[in-house]
Amino acid sequence: MASPLDAAVQPDGSGARIILTGRIDRDGDDVLNTAYSQASVLGRGEIVMDFAPTDYINSTGIALIVRLLAQARRDGRPVRARGLSAHYREIFRITRLSDFITLEEGPEDRSVAVEGGAR
């Protein structure tokens, strides 16, 4: 079983990097909200959401990410995702989340467990 969500927030240029570790599901709401608040204190620039250490994302986790993106959009902050698996990059494209978040593709991207436990 994947571990509960944890988020580390680090300065990144004029903005912040949020490193997400564990599973992103309904229990991650407070963690994501706190991380966004901490990132906001670090500057008004871009937020990079680093999914590389994320073990699992379910549909509720996607909804929590949508809410974070909506807040960033209201705040006028660009958001970039890194470390997403090809599967989640595709989900972000299909659901049009990629209209609101820049998706990085690179060698650091890896598999993330999908809902139901498949990789």
C-alpha positions, -999 to 999 in steps of 0.1 A, spaced: 0 0 0 13 35 -9 21 59 19 -1 89 27 6 121 8 34 143 20 45 176 3 78 194 6 79 230 -6 111 246 -18 120 279 -34 123 276 -72 134 308 -90 107 334 -82 82 307 -73 82 274 -56 84 236 -62 60 213 -45 74 178 -42 45 153 -38 54 119 -22 30 91 -15 -6 87 -27 -28 115 -39 -64 107 -28 -92 121 -7 -68 121 23 -45 145 6 -67 176 7 -51 193 37 -16 185 25 -22 200 -9 -39 231 6 -10 236 30 16 231 3 -1 257 -19 -2 282 9 35 277 17 43 280 -20 25 313 -21 47 327 6 78 319 -14 69 342 -43 44 351 -70 62 331 -97 56 297 -112 47 267 -91 63 234 -102 44 204 -90 69 175 -89 50 142 -91 82 120 -95 80 105 -60 42 101 -61 31 64 -58 -6 66 -67 -32 91 -79 -69 83 -80 -99 102 -94 -104 121 -62 -67 131 -62 -72 144 -97 -101 165 -84 -79 179 -57 -53 189 -82 -80 206 -103 -89 227 -73 -53 237 -67 -50 247 -104 -82 267 -101 -67 286 -71 -34 292 -89 -54 305 -119 -73 329 -97 -40 340 -82 -25 345 -117 2 319 -111 14 295 -138 18 259 -128 40 232 -143 39 195 -137 70 173 -138 76 136 -131 41 125 -143 39 91 -160 28 89 -196 -5 76 -183 -12 107 -162 1 131 -189 -25 115 -211 -52 119 -185 -43 155 -180 -46 160 -218 -79 142 -221 -95 161 -193 -80 193 -206 -61 199 -174 -32 205 -197 -49 237 -207 -41 250 -172 -8 233 -164 23 229 -185 33 192 -187 70 185 -187 82 154 -205 116 141 -198 138 113 -186 128 118 -150 92 109 -157 83 75 -144 54 51 -139 29 60 -112 4 35 -100 -31 41 -115 -64 36 -97 -68 -1 -91 -31 -7 -86 -19 -12 -122 14 4 -132 
